[in-house]
Amino acid sequence: MDKFVSDQAEGLRRLLTRNGSRVVAVCGAPAGGSGGAGNTSTVVNLACALAAQGKDVLVIDERQNGLSVSRLAKVPDNGALGAVLSGKRFLQDAVTRTPFGFSVIAAPRDERISQDAAHCRVLLDGPADIVLIDTQLDRSGALSNLAVQAHDFVIVTRVAPAAITEAYACIKRLHYAHAIGRFRVVVNHVKNGADAQVAFDNLAGVASRYLSVQLMPAGCVAEDPRVARAHELSRCAVEAFPATAAARDYRQIAAELQYWPMPKASQFEWPVQPSRAETQHGLERSINSGAARRTETPLMQLAMSSPASV
């Protein structure tokens, strides 16, 4: 027990100095959304690419479905996460090493929901260079205690208008739930790089105008049926089809991820969430001033809705 308490204290010290593993939360669509943006395939292929580039990578799998990382890597649901968080097992003994070079630990909601931040840091401040969390949002669109402590929050979307609208809804929910002010965006299944840039610019403009949230491009991934084929074979596209455009895109994102500027400690001192009335008043002022006077698209109509309506 003394060892576990000591580990917790060290974890908290590393949290305050922002050292240790780089933690990246790949965020899915809100509950009830159409999904299909490719969050899990993004996590798997980035993990594989990072491992090939010499990084020690841990994937925390919060998704519990047939397409999850745990199912792909055949990770047993043996209560490993709860054992690590309670101090009964060391992290290095509880994770499952995959043939693709990275490690995985399943994080089902019933095991992680009651854990506080100090317990979570024991997991997040482990020996891995990079921790990727395939997040599962709750019904209100909130992150788990694990994912909310990430350094970077990545939204995966597509060029299609419905997907962009859904991505904005996800960003809005996360912003109001956790006061996250900065996201990175991966545009997936891209046929044309110019279209991906336009989609990102539109999303970033609306997020900045209505939420004061900063979006930064993390890259785009070419549309390629071999990504799905690799998953059917329980493989990663980066490993199974390394010469494809999608595999090259994943490797490029992985290479750049390692050099993303780390957030400053002050960025984690989150401001008080504005009231619904304050938010609505701010939107009305923007509209009346003419800053947002233009033809409304479905995305702009969504931005105009109240925080509780998405």
C-alpha positions as CSV (number, residue, x, y, z in Angstrom):
1,M,0.0,0.0,0.0
2,D,2.9,2.4,0.8
3,K,4.2,1.7,-2.7
4,F,0.8,2.5,-4.2
5,V,0.5,5.8,-2.3
6,S,4.0,6.7,-3.4
7,D,3.1,6.0,-7.0
8,Q,0.0,8.2,-6.7
9,A,2.1,11.1,-5.2
10,E,4.6,10.8,-8.1
11,G,1.7,10.7,-10.6
12,L,0.4,14.0,-9.2
13,R,3.8,15.6,-9.3
14,R,4.2,14.6,-12.9
15,L,0.7,16.0,-13.7
16,L,1.7,19.4,-12.2
17,T,4.9,19.6,-14.2
18,R,3.2,18.1,-17.4
19,N,5.9,15.4,-17.7
20,G,5.5,11.7,-18.3
21,S,3.5,10.1,-21.1
22,R,1.9,12.3,-23.8
23,V,-1.8,11.5,-23.6
24,V,-4.0,11.9,-26.6
25,A,-7.8,11.4,-26.5
26,V,-9.4,10.5,-29.8
27,C,-13.0,11.6,-29.3
28,G,-16.0,10.0,-30.9
29,A,-19.4,11.3,-31.9
30,P,-22.0,12.1,-29.3
31,A,-24.2,9.2,-28.1
32,G,-26.9,8.6,-30.7
33,G,-24.9,10.0,-33.5
34,S,-24.4,8.3,-36.8
35,G,-20.8,7.5,-36.1
36,G,-18.6,6.0,-38.8
37,A,-16.0,8.7,-38.8
38,G,-13.2,6.1,-38.2
39,N,-12.1,6.9,-34.6
40,T,-11.0,3.4,-33.8
41,S,-9.2,2.8,-37.1
42,T,-7.4,6.1,-36.5
43,V,-6.3,5.0,-33.0
44,V,-5.1,1.6,-34.2
45,N,-3.2,2.9,-37.2
46,L,-1.6,5.8,-35.3
47,A,-0.5,3.4,-32.6
48,C,1.0,1.1,-35.1
49,A,2.8,3.9,-36.9
50,L,4.1,5.4,-33.7
51,A,5.4,2.0,-32.6
52,A,7.1,1.6,-35.9
53,Q,8.8,4.9,-35.3
54,G,10.3,3.7,-32.1
55,K,7.7,4.9,-29.5
56,D,6.4,2.9,-26.6
57,V,2.6,3.2,-27.1
58,L,-0.3,2.3,-24.9
59,V,-3.9,2.2,-26.2
60,I,-6.6,2.6,-23.6
61,D,-9.8,1.2,-25.1
62,E,-13.0,2.6,-23.7
63,R,-15.2,1.3,-26.5
64,Q,-17.0,-2.0,-25.9
65,N,-18.2,-3.2,-29.2
66,G,-17.3,-5.6,-32.0
67,L,-15.1,-3.1,-33.7
68,S,-13.1,-2.0,-30.7
69,V,-9.3,-2.1,-30.4
70,S,-9.6,-4.8,-27.7
71,R,-11.6,-7.1,-30.1
72,L,-9.1,-6.5,-32.9
73,A,-6.1,-7.3,-30.6
74,K,-8.0,-10.1,-28.8
75,V,-7.5,-8.5,-25.4
76,P,-9.3,-10.4,-22.7
77,D,-11.8,-8.6,-20.5
78,N,-10.2,-9.8,-17.2
79,G,-10.6,-6.7,-15.0
80,A,-7.0,-5.6,-15.7
81,L,-7.9,-1.9,-15.5
82,G,-9.5,-2.1,-12.1
83,A,-6.6,-4.1,-10.8
84,V,-4.1,-1.4,-11.9
85,L,-6.2,1.5,-10.6
86,S,-6.6,-0.3,-7.2
87,G,-2.9,-1.0,-6.9
88,K,-3.3,-4.8,-7.1
89,R,-1.3,-5.1,-10.4
90,F,1.5,-3.2,-12.0
91,L,0.6,-1.6,-15.3
92,Q,3.3,-3.4,-17.3
93,D,1.9,-6.7,-16.1
94,A,-1.7,-5.9,-16.9
95,V,-1.5,-4.7,-20.5
96,T,-1.7,-6.9,-23.6
97,R,1.1,-6.6,-26.1
98,T,-0.1,-6.7,-29.7
99,P,1.7,-8.1,-32.8
100,F,1.6,-4.5,-34.1
101,G,4.1,-3.2,-31.5
102,F,1.8,-1.4,-29.2
103,S,0.1,-2.4,-25.9
104,V,-3.6,-2.3,-25.1
105,I,-5.7,-2.3,-21.9
106,A,-9.5,-2.4,-21.9
107,A,-11.3,0.3,-19.9
108,P,-15.0,-0.7,-19.6
109,R,-17.1,2.0,-18.1
110,D,-18.1,0.0,-15.0
111,E,-14.4,-0.2,-14.1
112,R,-13.4,3.4,-14.7
113,I,-16.5,5.4,-13.7
114,S,-15.7,5.6,-10.0
115,Q,-12.0,6.3,-10.2
116,D,-10.7,9.8,-9.3
117,A,-8.0,11.8,-11.0
118,A,-5.2,10.6,-8.7
119,H,-6.0,7.0,-9.5
120,C,-6.2,7.7,-13.2
121,R,-2.7,9.3,-13.2
122,V,-1.2,6.0,-12.1
123,L,-2.4,4.6,-15.4
124,L,-1.6,7.7,-17.5
125,D,1.8,8.3,-16.1
126,G,3.1,4.8,-16.8
127,P,6.2,4.0,-18.8
128,A,4.7,4.5,-22.3
129,D,5.9,7.5,-24.4
130,I,2.4,8.0,-25.8
131,V,-1.0,7.0,-24.5
132,L,-3.8,7.0,-27.1
133,I,-7.4,6.8,-25.6
134,D,-10.1,5.5,-27.9
135,T,-12.8,7.4,-26.0
136,Q,-16.4,6.5,-25.4
137,L,-18.5,9.5,-24.4
138,D,-21.4,9.1,-22.0
139,R,-25.0,10.0,-22.9
140,S,-24.5,13.7,-22.1
141,G,-21.4,13.8,-24.3
142,A,-18.9,13.9,-21.4
143,L,-15.5,12.3,-21.2
144,S,-14.3,9.7,-18.6
145,N,-12.1,10.7,-15.8
146,L,-9.3,9.1,-17.7
147,A,-9.8,10.9,-21.0
148,V,-10.5,14.3,-19.6
149,Q,-6.8,14.4,-18.4
150,A,-5.4,14.1,-21.9
151,H,-2.9,16.7,-23.2
152,D,-4.6,16.7,-26.7
153,F,-8.1,16.1,-27.8
154,V,-8.5,14.8,-31.4
155,I,-11.8,14.9,-33.3
156,V,-12.1,12.6,-36.3
157,T,-14.6,13.6,-39.0
158,R,-15.3,13.3,-42.7
159,V,-15.9,15.9,-45.4
160,A,-19.7,15.1,-45.6
161,P,-21.9,18.0,-44.2
162,A,-23.6,15.6,-41.8
163,A,-20.3,14.5,-40.4
164,I,-19.0,18.0,-40.0
165,T,-22.2,19.0,-38.2
166,E,-21.8,16.0,-35.9
167,A,-18.2,16.9,-35.2
168,Y,-19.3,20.4,-34.3
169,A,-21.9,19.0,-31.9
170,C,-19.2,16.8,-30.3
171,I,-16.9,19.8,-29.9
172,K,-19.7,21.9,-28.4
173,R,-20.6,19.2,-25.9
174,L,-17.1,18.6,-24.8
175,H,-16.4,22.4,-24.5
176,Y,-19.4,22.9,-22.3
177,A,-18.8,19.7,-20.3
178,H,-15.1,20.3,-19.6
179,A,-14.2,23.8,-20.8
180,I,-11.8,22.4,-23.4
181,G,-10.7,25.3,-25.5
182,R,-8.5,23.6,-28.1
183,F,-9.0,20.5,-30.3
184,R,-7.1,19.0,-33.2
185,V,-9.0,17.6,-36.2
186,V,-8.3,14.7,-38.4
187,V,-10.4,14.6,-41.6
188,N,-10.8,11.0,-42.6
189,H,-11.9,9.2,-45.8
190,V,-10.7,12.1,-48.0
191,K,-11.0,12.0,-51.8
192,N,-9.6,15.5,-52.4
193,G,-7.2,17.4,-50.1
194,A,-8.8,20.7,-51.1
195,D,-12.2,19.6,-50.0
196,A,-10.7,18.5,-46.6
197,Q,-9.2,21.9,-46.2
198,V,-12.5,23.7,-46.9
199,A,-14.4,21.4,-44.5
200,F,-11.8,22.1,-41.8
201,D,-11.8,25.8,-42.4
202,N,-15.7,25.9,-42.1
203,L,-15.6,23.9,-38.9
204,A,-12.8,26.0,-37.4
205,G,-14.6,29.2,-38.3
206,V,-17.9,28.3,-36.7
207,A,-16.2,26.9,-33.6
208,S,-14.1,30.1,-33.2
209,R,-17.1,32.4,-33.8
210,Y,-19.7,30.7,-31.5
211,L,-17.6,28.9,-28.9
212,S,-14.3,30.7,-28.9
213,V,-12.7,27.3,-29.4
214,Q,-9.5,26.9,-31.3
215,L,-9.3,24.1,-33.9
216,M,-6.0,23.0,-35.4
217,P,-5.5,20.6,-38.3
218,A,-3.9,17.3,-37.4
219,G,-3.9,16.0,-41.0
220,C,-6.2,14.1,-43.3
221,V,-6.4,10.4,-44.4
222,A,-7.1,9.3,-47.9
223,E,-10.2,7.2,-48.6
224,D,-9.0,3.6,-49.0
225,P,-11.1,0.4,-48.8
226,R,-8.0,-1.4,-47.6
227,V,-8.3,0.3,-44.2
228,A,-11.6,-1.6,-43.7
229,R,-10.1,-4.7,-45.2
230,A,-7.2,-4.7,-42.8
231,H,-9.7,-4.5,-39.9
232,E,-11.6,-7.5,-41.3
233,L,-8.3,-9.4,-41.2
234,S,-7.6,-8.2,-37.6
235,R,-4.7,-6.2,-38.9
236,C,-3.7,-2.5,-39.2
237,A,-3.6,-0.8,-42.6
238,V,-0.2,0.7,-41.7
239,E,1.2,-2.8,-41.1
240,A,-0.9,-4.9,-43.7
241,F,-0.9,-2.4,-46.6
242,P,2.1,0.0,-45.9
243,A,2.3,1.3,-49.5
244,T,-1.3,2.7,-49.6
245,A,-2.0,6.4,-49.4
246,A,-4.0,6.0,-46.2
247,A,-1.0,4.2,-44.5
248,R,1.3,7.0,-45.6
249,D,-1.1,9.6,-44.2
250,Y,-1.3,7.8,-40.8
251,R,2.5,7.7,-40.7
252,Q,2.7,11.4,-41.4
253,I,0.2,12.3,-38.7
254,A,2.0,10.0,-36.2
255,A,5.4,11.7,-37.0
256,E,3.9,15.2,-36.5
257,L,2.0,14.2,-33.4
258,Q,5.3,13.6,-31.5
259,Y,6.2,17.3,-32.0
260,W,2.9,18.9,-31.2
261,P,3.5,21.7,-28.6
262,M,2.7,20.5,-25.1
263,P,-0.1,22.5,-23.5
264,K,1.1,24.9,-20.8
265,A,0.0,24.3,-17.2
266,S,-2.1,27.5,-17.3
267,Q,-4.2,25.9,-20.1
268,F,-5.5,23.3,-17.6
269,E,-6.8,26.0,-15.2
270,W,-10.2,25.9,-16.9
271,P,-12.5,28.9,-16.7
272,V,-16.0,28.9,-15.2
273,Q,-18.5,27.7,-17.8
274,P,-20.7,30.5,-19.0
275,S,-24.4,30.4,-18.2
276,R,-26.9,29.5,-20.9
277,A,-28.2,33.1,-20.8
278,E,-24.7,34.5,-21.3
279,T,-24.0,32.2,-24.2
280,Q,-27.3,33.1,-25.9
281,H,-26.7,36.8,-25.3
282,G,-23.2,36.5,-26.9
283,L,-24.6,34.9,-30.0
284,E,-27.3,37.5,-30.3
285,R,-24.8,40.3,-30.1
286,S,-22.7,38.6,-32.8
287,I,-25.7,38.3,-35.1
288,N,-26.9,41.8,-34.5
289,S,-23.5,43.3,-35.2
290,G,-23.5,41.7,-38.6
291,A,-20.5,39.4,-38.0
292,A,-22.6,36.3,-38.7
293,R,-25.1,37.7,-41.1
294,R,-25.1,35.1,-44.0
295,T,-27.1,32.2,-45.3
296,E,-27.5,29.6,-42.6
297,T,-26.2,26.1,-43.2
298,P,-27.2,23.1,-41.1
299,L,-23.9,23.7,-39.2
300,M,-24.7,27.3,-38.5
301,Q,-28.2,26.4,-37.4
302,L,-26.7,23.9,-34.9
303,A,-24.3,26.6,-33.6
304,M,-27.3,28.9,-32.9
305,S,-29.0,26.3,-30.7
306,S,-28.6,26.4,-26.9
307,P,-25.8,24.3,-25.2
308,A,-28.3,21.9,-23.9
309,S,-29.9,21.2,-27.2
310,V,-27.1,19.2,-28.8
